Amino acid sequence: MRALRPRQIAYFVPDIEIAAKAHSAAFGSGPFFVFRHVPLSWSKHRGIDQPFDHSSAYGQWGDVMVEFVQQHNSEPSACHDIYPAGSGRFGLHHIAVWVENLREAIAEFAAQGTHLAQHSCTSTGMEFAFLDAVVSLGHMIEIYEGSGPLKDFYAMVHGAAQDWDSRDLFREL
């Protein structure tokens, strides 16, 4: 497998707005684009259909996107693999990378011992997967294909951070 550049660092948090506000105050990240109850077509956790009701806030932190993820339901997920529902625990959840082919990358990572934890698809058809690297790295790895719409989203978030005056921290998607 070739070198994969980190595109995003993500934290699992109890409240995306509180976490984004604290991160922005500490590191100057932002502005944050908030997507509430991200609509999914389907989601499988460890091969079993599971609802994954979550909201995310996406902002720019230097050269990398930072995401805060909040899960609204208590069903099993890659988030709850690390931070069990009701535990009150939260923290670093994943590093995201772009791959050429999602299914091939899942197989390549599995051959190296990093197995699929969750595979989901948004209502717009974008698939993403969480690979379980908790034993080796302490977090999940998120992979998705660096397609046109995804690249456009990353560019939009990055562009909003250029010359940002720290006002209007949140923007709804």
C-alpha positions in Angstrom: 0.0 0.0 0.0 1.4 3.4 -0.9 1.7 6.2 1.6 -1.6 7.8 2.5 -1.8 11.4 3.6 -3.9 12.2 6.6 -6.8 14.4 5.5 -8.8 14.7 8.7 -8.5 14.1 12.4 -11.7 13.4 14.2 -12.9 13.3 17.8 -15.9 11.6 19.3 -17.6 14.1 21.6 -20.8 14.5 23.6 -21.6 17.8 22.0 -20.2 18.9 18.6 -20.7 22.6 19.2 -19.1 22.7 22.7 -16.1 20.7 21.4 -15.7 22.9 18.2 -15.9 26.1 20.3 -13.2 24.8 22.7 -11.0 23.6 19.9 -11.3 26.9 18.1 -10.4 28.8 21.2 -7.4 26.7 21.9 -6.1 26.3 18.3 -7.8 28.8 16.1 -9.5 26.2 14.0 -12.7 27.0 12.1 -15.1 28.0 10.9 -17.2 24.8 11.5 -19.8 23.5 9.1 -22.4 21.5 11.1 -24.3 18.6 9.5 -27.0 17.4 11.9 -28.3 13.8 11.8 -26.3 12.9 8.7 -28.7 10.9 6.5 -27.4 7.4 5.6 -28.8 5.0 3.1 -27.3 2.1 5.1 -24.7 1.3 7.7 -23.2 -2.0 8.8 -21.2 -2.4 12.0 -19.1 -5.6 12.2 -21.2 -6.9 9.3 -24.6 -6.3 10.9 -27.1 -3.6 9.8 -27.1 -0.9 12.5 -28.5 2.6 12.5 -25.8 5.2 12.9 -27.5 8.5 13.8 -24.8 11.1 14.1 -24.0 14.7 13.6 -20.7 16.2 12.7 -18.9 19.6 12.7 -16.1 20.1 10.2 -13.5 22.8 10.3 -10.0 23.6 9.2 -7.1 23.2 11.5 -4.0 24.3 9.7 -3.5 21.9 6.8 -5.9 19.3 8.0 -9.6 19.1 8.5 -10.8 18.5 12.1 -14.2 16.8 12.7 -16.2 16.5 15.8 -18.7 13.5 15.8 -21.6 13.1 18.1 -23.7 9.9 18.0 -27.3 10.3 19.0 -28.3 6.6 19.3 -26.9 3.9 21.5 -26.6 1.1 18.9 -23.2 -0.5 18.2 -20.9 1.6 16.0 -17.2 2.2 15.4 -17.6 5.2 17.8 -19.1 3.0 20.5 -16.3 0.4 19.9 -13.9 2.8 21.5 -16.3 4.9 23.6 -19.2 2.7 24.8 -22.6 4.3 24.9 -23.4 5.8 28.3 -19.7 5.6 29.4 -19.2 9.3 29.4 -15.9 8.8 27.7 -14.8 10.7 24.5 -11.7 11.6 22.6 -9.7 10.9 19.5 -11.7 8.6 17.3 -10.1 8.4 13.8 -7.7 9.7 11.2 -9.2 9.9 7.7 -7.4 9.2 4.5 -8.5 9.1 0.8 -8.0 5.9 -1.2 -8.3 5.1 -4.9 -10.8 2.2 -4.4 -12.7 1.6 -1.2 -13.2 -2.1 -1.4 -9.6 -2.8 -2.5 -8.3 -0.6 0.4 -10.5 -2.5 2.9 -9.0 -5.8 1.7 -5.4 -4.4 1.7 -5.8 -3.1 5.3 -7.4 -6.4 6.4 -4.4 -8.3 4.9 -2.2 -6.2 7.2 -4.4 -7.0 10.2 -6.5 -3.8 10.3 -10.1 -5.0 9.9 -13.3 -3.4 8.9 -15.4 -2.1 11.9 -18.1 -0.2 10.0 -19.1 0.4 6.4 -21.7 3.1 5.7 -23.2 5.0 2.8 -24.7 8.5 2.9 -28.0 9.3 1.2 -26.0 10.9 -1.6 -24.1 7.7 -2.3 -20.7 8.4 -0.7 -19.4 5.3 1.1 -17.0 5.5 4.0 -15.5 2.8 6.2 -13.9 2.7 9.7 -11.0 0.3 10.0 -10.1 -0.9 13.5 -6.6 0.2 14.3 -7.2 0.5 18.1 -4.7 -2.2 19.1 -1.9 -0.9 16.9 -2.6 2.9 16.9 -5.2 3.6 19.5 -7.9 4.8 17.1 -9.9 4.0 14.0 -8.8 4.8 10.4 -11.6 6.2 8.2 -11.3 5.7 4.5 -13.2 7.0 1.5 -12.6 7.6 -2.1 -11.3 11.1 -2.9 -14.1 11.8 -5.4 -15.0 15.1 -6.9 -17.8 16.0 -4.4 -15.6 15.0 -1.5 -12.7 17.0 -2.7 -15.0 20.0 -3.3 -16.3 19.7 0.3 -12.7 19.7 1.7 -11.8 22.6 -0.6 -14.9 24.6 0.6 -14.0 24.0 4.3 -10.4 24.9 3.6 -11.4 28.0 1.6 -13.7 29.3 4.4 -10.8 29.3 6.8 -8.7 31.6 4.6 -8.9 35.1 6.0 -11.6 33.9 8.5 -12.1 36.6 11.2 -13.2 34.2 14.0 -16.8 35.4 13.7 -19.7 33.2 12.8 -18.1 30.0 14.1 -20.9 27.7 13.0 -22.5 27.3 9.6 -25.3 24.9 9.1 -25.1 22.4 6.2 
